[in-house]
Amino acid sequence: MATWSCLRIFAFIPKKKRTMTNSPGNWRVSVNVYVNDAFGAAHRAHASTVGITKYVAQAAAGLLLERELEYLGRVLNHPEHPFVAILGGAKVSDKIPVINALIDRKVDKILIGGAMAYTFFKAEGFTVGKSLVENDMLQTALAVKERAVAAGVELLLPTDHQIVDSYEPVKGGQIFTKTIPIEFTNAGHAGMDIGVETIKHFANALSDARTIIWNGPMGCLKSRRSIRETIGIAKVVADAADRGAIVVVGGGDSVAAVVKIGVADRITHISTGGGATLEFLAGEELPGVAALTEK
């Protein structure tokens, strides 16, 4: 009960004040052992993840945190090959450290979807229309792809995608998507999700994978009409897990996809971290883990 009383007080402290300077030293800590089971907060040096460890005799990982470190650590340090990473989401800038770390750790293939793929496409000279692009990351995207090629890593991009066309009138208040090859994209198109041919392309790349990590959606999950293929990837990785592959899924939208179609129980490990998962995959030290005396 003393431990519960000590930690519950953090819930009433504004987030901006939950820092190392607002440490448990400001209160009487009447516990000897601290257990951190919040992997999703382990990348933050807060009072509840780092500060308290300075005032207890033992600081240990809880069962969930232990499981996260076991599976993510296995993926990074001792993966069975072929090792394939699936990365998606809006911003390529969020994933560059992860891509570089995966290349360093001898990943065999990296499959890229989501809006971040359009930064790669534009960097290569493709027309991307009104799709989301980070223009300040074009040269970085090219450099990453060249680095992957030099390391013998296959970096695969979508071959087709679902788009909305701003030149077509809205019918009945609904916006309709259509699937076209990437090279047919024009100035009025905005990409929403990968296409059915890309699903086949990616499924083939995953067919012999022994280790798979998926972080980030393949499309815009806010639109019900444009998530079919993202869900298709969820089915592909679940099938891979059934064949005996180690499959780790992290990130809220990726997890939402496997939950939505009811295959979450077939996935080897579903990570509870967002930023923590990305930082771990990028090879960065997590303050909340580093502070523990027992891991």
Secondary structure, 3 states (H helix, E strand, C coil): CHHHHHHHHHHHCCHHHCCHHHCHHHCCCCCCEEEECCHHHCCCCCCCCCHHHHHCCEEEECHHHHHHHHHHHHHHHCCCCCEEEEECCCCHHHHHHHHHHHHHCCCCEEEECCCHHHHHHHHCCCCCCCCCCCHHHHHHHHHHHHHHHHCCCEEECCCEEEEEECCCCCECCECCCEEEEHHHCCCCEEEEEECHHHHHHHHHHHCCCCEEEEECCCCCCCCHHHCHHHHHHHHHHHHHHHCCCEEEEECHHHHHHHHHCCCHHHCCEECCCCHHHHHHHCCCCCHHHHCCCEC
